[in-house]
Amino acid sequence: MSRRIVLGPFNRVEGDLELNLDLAADGRSVAAGRVNSPLFRGFEQILVGRQPLDALAIVPRICGICSVAQSAAAAQALAQLAGVTPPPNGQLAQRLVQATENLADHLTHFYLFFMPDFAHPAYAGRPWHAAVAGRFRAGSGSAVGEVLPARARFFHLTGFLAGRWPHTLALQPGGSTKAMSGAERIRLLAILREFRAFLEQTLFADTLEAVLALPDADALQAWAAGRAGDLPLFLRAATDLGLERVGSAYERYLSCGAYELLPAGIRQPGAAGTFTVDRLETQKISEDIRHAWLTGPDALPPAQGETLVDADKADAYTWCKAPRYADQPAETGALARQLLAGQPLLCDLVARHGASVTARVVARLLELALIVPQMENWLRAIVPGEAFCLPVELPDSGEACGLVEAARGSLGHWLSVRRGHLERYQIIAPTTWNFSPRDRHDQPGPLEHALVGLPAGPDAPPTVQHVVRSFDPCMVCTVH
C-alpha cells in the first residue's frame, strides 16, 4: 500500500511551493507527485476594467525577481495592440534590460537557491562535500560574499538603462524612455567587462568563448577535471551523484524566442528516438483548469481565458493552471531555448540522458557565457542622440499578445481591450508550464512527471530537491 508525504513549504523559492508525493509500496521511491501552488494572488482579475497602460505599472508587481520580464511582455502586447515598432535604440535598450535581469536570475539561482542543497549532511563523506559545503552552505558559504557584490554591480546596468529595478516603468510599447549618452555607454561597457571577469575567474575559471566552444559531454568532463571554478565544482558533485541521469520530463521543449538571437519553436519527440523542430503556433496554446481551484470550461486558449475562483472544487489541488501545447505538456527554460538553437553541448547531454538536473543547470550557466558578449555588441550598436522611444496611440478596442523569454522560460501576456478598458488579461508564466498540475486527460505537468521514480522517504538523499530546483521555480509568477 502506497502512502503520501508532503514536502514543503520549500525554502529558497520565490513564493509558496508544496509537493504531495505518493510513495511506492516499499516506501522508498515516488510513485506519483502533485505540485501545489498554495497562494492565490489574482493579478489577472486586478487588471480587468483598467486603462491598458495601467498594466505597465501593475504587472511588474507580480514578482520581485523577474519584474522586467513581466514589464517586457506587457509592453510588447501593447505595442502589438497599437501597431508600433520601437526604434533600433529602443529595441536594443529593451534587450539589454531584459538580459540583465535574466542573467542576474541565473546567477542567483545557481549560487543562492540551487547549490546550498549540496551542503546537506546526507552527503557528508563524499569526496567533494567539504569543498562544496564551505563554498555554498546557505548564508555562510564563501561564495556568498563574492556573488552578491558581483550581482549588485551588474545590476547597475539596469539603473542606467531603466532608472530602477525592480518595477521599472522605462519599458514602454514605443521603446525605452531612458535614453543613453555616449559617456553612459562607456560606463556600461566597463560594468560588463567587470562582470565578464567575475564569470571567467570565479564561475568558469576559463574564458566565456572557451566554455561556449565545448562540443559535447565528454569534452565538458575533460574540461572540468582539475579546474578550480564553481561550475567545475558542481560538475564533480553532480557526476558523483549521477544527476546527469536524473530529472527528465517529457522531452518536449517550448520557447518563444529571445533577443532575436535564440529562435522560437517547439522541439518534440519524433519516430524511433528522433525529434522534430517546428515553428511556434500560439493558437495551439491552451490552459486546462481541471485540477485547479478555478471554475469554467476545462480548457481554453488564453485569449479567451478567465480566472474565476472555486476554492471548494472537488479534485483540485493547486491554484496553478495547466498550460498545454497542442494538448500536450511542454518544458520551457534556458535548456529549451538552447536546444531549439541547436547548442551542441546541450543537445549531446539531452541525447544521452534527457533533460536532466545537470543539463538544466549547465544550460543556465552557458547562457551567461553566450549573452554577455552579445550585450557588449548591443551596447556598441546603440547610437546616442537617436530616438529610443516613439509616441503610441492605443486603439479603443482590440486584442494582442506579448511573448518574451524570462530567465525561467516562456512568458506570455494575452489582453483584449473594449471601449478603452481592459476586458480580459491572461498570463502564462514559465513556472506555470513547468509546475502545472494534471489536466483533463490526467497528464502530469513536467515536474510532476520528472518526480516519478525518484528516491523519497525518511532516509532518502535530497534528490527530489535537486530536481525541483533544477526547474528554478518562481511560484508568485505561477499564480500571478
N, C-alpha and C positions, 0 to 999 in steps of 0.2 A: 504494500500500500504506500503510495507516494504521500509526501507531506509538504507543506508550504512554509517557506521562511520569507521574512521581509527584510530587505536591506535598505536602510535609509532612515532619516534623510541624509543624503550624501553631503560631505563637506567639500570645500574647494570646488564648488559648482555654482555658477550664476543662476540663482533661483532654487526651486524645490524639486527634488527627484527622489522617488522610491521605486524599488524593484520588488515585485512579488514573484518568487521562484518556487515552482513545483519541483520537488526533488524526485529522482528515480527511486525505485523500490529499495535500493541499497543505501539511500540517503547520502550519496557521495557525489552526485552529479545533477545537473539541471535537466529536467525533462521538458519543462516549458517555462517561459518567462512572460510576465506582463509588466509593462513600464507605465508607471503612474506619474503624471504631471499634476500635482495636487492643488496648485494655486491658480484660481481663475482671476483674470485681470480685466478683460473686456475692452481693449483699445478699439477694436473694430466697431463696437457699439458707441463708444465715445465720439467717434468721427462722424457718424451719421447725423445729417442735418446741419453740419457746419459749412463755412466757406471752404472751397477747395484748398486755398493757400494755407488754411489753418493746419493742414496735415503736416506742413514743413516744421511747425513748432511742436506738434503733438507726437508724431511717430518716433522722433529721436528718444523720447522718454520711455519707449518700450524697453530699452536696455541701456545699461551703464557701461558696457564694454564693446558693443558694436553699434553705437548710435549713428555713426556716419553711414553705415550700410543702409540703415532704415531711411535716413535722410536722402541718400542717393536714389533708392528705389522710388520714394515719393516724388522726388524732383524729376526723375525720368518719366514716371507716369504722367505727371502734369505737363511735361514737355511734349509728350505724345498727344495729350489732350489738346494742347494749344497749337500743335503742328510746327514747333520751333526746334531748330538745331543749334546748340550753343556754338560760339565761335571757337576756332582752334585753341586759343589760350584758355578758354573756359573749360574745354574738354580735357586739356592736359592738367589743369588745376584740379578738376574733379577726380581725375585718375590718381593724381598724387595723394590727395586727401584720403581716398578710399584705400590705396595701397598702404599708406602709413598706418591706418588703423588695423588693416588685415595682418600686416607683418608684426605689429606690436602684439596682436592677439596670438599669433603663432608662438612668439617668444614667451608670452605669459603662460600659455598652455603648457609648453614643454617644461619650463623651469619651475613654475609655481603650482600647477594643477596636476600634471602627469607624473613627473619624476619622483616626487616625495613618496609615492606608494612603494618604490623600490627600496626605501629605507625600512620597510616593515620587518619586525622581528622574525617573521616566518622565514626570511631569507638569511638570517644570521648563519655564518659558516660558509656561505657561498664565497668564492674567491674574490668577487667584486664588491661584496656587501659593504665592507668598511669604507672603501673609497666612495661608493655611491651615497651612503648614509652621511658621510662627512661633507659631501658636496651638496646634497639635495634634501636633507631632512627638513621638514616643514618648519619655517620660522628661524632655524638656526644653522642651516647648511651654508657653506662658504659661498655658494653660487648666488644666494640672495643679495648679498652686498655688492655683487658685480652686475647682476642683470637689472636690478631696479634703477640704478643711476643710468645705465645704458639705455634702458627703455624710456626714462624720463627725458633724456637729452634727445632721443629720436623723436619724441612727441613734440619737441619744439617746432618741427616741420608743420604740424597742424596749427600751431599758434600763428605762424607766418602765413599759412595758406588759407586758414579758415577762421582765424580770430580766437577760437577756443575749442576745447574738447573736454567732456562730451557735449552734445546738444548744440552743435554749431547751426547757425542759420545761413551760412555762406553759400551752401549748395542750393541753387535755385533752378527752376526749369530753363532759364536762359543762360545758365553757366555758373560762374562763381562771382560773388560780389566783392571778393578780396583780390584786388589787382596786385601785381608784383613789380617791384622796381629791379633794376639791374644789380644794385647793391644787395638787395634781399636774395636774389638768385645766387649770388656768390656765397652768402652765408648759408643758404640751404645746401648747396653743394658741399660745403665744409662739414655740415651736420651729417650728411650722407657718408662722407669719407670716414668720419669718426665711427659711425655705425658699422660700416663695412669692416673697419679694423677690429671692432669687437667680435663680429661674426667670424672673421678669419683667424683671430688669435685665440678666442675663447670657445666658441661653439664648434668650429670645424678643425682648427689647427691646420688650416690649409687655405688656399685662395678659393674664392667663390667659383671661379672658372674651372679649377681642377675638380671641385666637387661635382659641378654640373656635367663634367666630361665622363664620369664613371658610367660604364656601359651596362653593367649587369650586377647581379647579386654576388657573384664570385669576386668581381673587382671591388665591390663595396667592402666585403670582408677583408680582402687583402689590404685595402687602403686603411681600414680601421685598426689593423693589427699593430700594436705598439704605439699608436698615435695618442697624443695627450688631450685632445679636445673632448667636449662634453657629448657630442654625437658619438664618437668612438666609444666613450664610456657606456652610453646607453646601449650601443650595439653589442658590447661584450655581455652585458646583463641579459639583454633580450635573446641573444643566441643561446646562452646557457639555459634559459627558461623555455626555449622553443617558441617564442612569441611570433616568429615568422610563420608559424603553422596554426595560429590561434586567432579567432575572431572574424572569420569570413562570414559574409551575409549572402546576398542574392547574386553577386557578380553582375548587377545591373546598375549602371552609373549615369548620373544626370548632371549636366552643367548648362547654365545659360550663357556662358562665355564671360571672360574677364579681360579688361584693359585693352580690348581689341588685339589681344596677344594670344589668349587661350580660347579655343573655339567652343561654341555652344554645340550641344548634341546629346544623344543618348547612346550609350555603349551597352549591349546586352548579349546574352548567350546566343550562339547560333548552333548549327548542327555539328555533332561529333567533336566537341571541345573547342570549336571556333567561336568567334564573336562577330557581331555586326556593329557598325557605327552609322547612325542615321541623324539627320537634322532634327533639331528640337521642334516639335509641333505643340505649341502651348494649348491648342484646343483639346489635346489628349490628356491634359491635367485635370484631375477631379479631386474632391475631398470627401471622404467617407466618414460618417459620424455614428456608425452602428454601435460602437463601444465607447463613445464619448458622452459626457453628461450634457448633451445638446439635443435639441429636437428639430425635426424637419425631415425632408427626404434623405434617405441613406447616403446618396452620393450626388453631388452637383459640381459643375465647373465653378471655379472660384468667382468668375464674373457674375454668376447667379447665386452665389452662396450667401448664407446668413449665419449669424451667431446668436442662437436662441437657447437659453439655459433650461435644462431639465435635470435638476440636481438629484432627483429620485428615480432616475431612469434605470430600469432593470438591465442587467448585463453590461452596464457601463463601468469603467474603472479608471478613467482619466479625463482631463479637460482638453487633451490633445486630439485634434482631428487626424485622419489618416490620409495624407496625400497619396495619390496613385497616378502613374503614367500609363495610359492605355490599360487601366485597371490592374497594374502590377506595381509592387513596391520597388523603390529605387533608392540607392545610396547617393548622397551628394557630399561634397567637401573637396579639400585640396587634392586628395587621391583621384577623385572623379575628374577634376579639371585637367590633371596632368595625364591621365590615361587617355582622355579624349584628344589631348595634344600629342599623344604618341611618345611620351617621355621614356627613353629606352630602359633605364634602370627600374623604374616603377612598373613598366609593362612586364619586365622579366620577373620581378618579385611576385606580381599577381599571377603570372602564368604558372609559377611554381607552386604557390600555396594559397592563392586567393587574396582577398582584401584583408590582410592580417593586421594585428596590432603594429607590428614592425613597419609594414608598408604605409599605414596611415601616418605614423609619426615621421618616417623618412620623407613622405610627400610634403608635409608641412615645412620641414626644415629645408628641403630642396627648393621650395617656393621662395624662401628667404634668399637663397643664392641666386635664383632666377630673376626676382623682381627688383632687387636693389640696383643692379646695373641698369635695368630698364628705367628706374626712377631717375638715375643720373642722366640718361638720354632725354627723358621727358622734360626735365628741368632745363637742359641746354636748348631744347626746341621752343621754349616759351620766348615770345618777343615782347619785351617790356614796351609799354606805350600803346600797344594794340588792345582791342576790346577783349574783356574777359566775360562779359555778360550782356545779353540782349534783352530789351523790354519784351514782356509777354502779355498777351491779352487772352484770357481764358474764355472759351465759349460758354453759353448759358446751359447747354446740355451736351452730353457725350459720354463715351466710355474709353478707358485707356488701361494700359498695363505697364508697369515698370519692373524690369528684371535685372538684377545685379548679382554679383558673387560676393558674399560676405566671407569672412575667414573660414567659417564652418560649412559653406556651400551656397546653394542657390536660394535666393530670396526674391519673392515676388509680391508686388502690390497691385491689386486689381481695384479700380474705382469706377463709379458711374456718377454723373452729375445731372441733376434735373432742376430747372428753374434757378440755376446759380448756386445750388447747395449739393453737398454730397448725399446721394441717395443710398449708396452702398460702398463699403470699403472692406476688402478682404485681403488677408496677408497669409502667405505660406513661407515660413522661415526654414532654414536648413535643418534645425533640430526637430521641427515638425515632421519633415521627411524621415529623418534617421531614427527618431524615437516614437514613431507613430504606433498606435495600437493595432489590434486586429481589425480587419474590415468586414464587410458583409459576407465575404467569401471565406472568412476565418483565416485569411493570410496574415501572419505576424508582420510587424514592421521590421526594418533591417536590424536594429539592435535586438529585438525580441528573438529574431531568427538566429543571430550570432551567439546568443547566450546558451542555446541548446547544446548539451554535452559538456559544458564547462564544469570543472570541479567546484563543488559547493558543500556546505555543511560546516560544522563547528571547527574542524581541523584543516579546512581547505586553505591553500595559499590564496592571495588576493588576485587571482586570475580574472574573476568577474570584474573587479575594479579596473584592471588594466584594459579590458575590452570596452567597458563603458566609457572610460576616459579617452580611449583611442578615437572615439567619435567627437570628442570635445563638446559636450553638451552645453547649451545655453538655454536654460529652461524658461526664463522670463520671455525670451523671444518665442519659444514653443507655444506658450499660452497667450502671448501678447494681450 
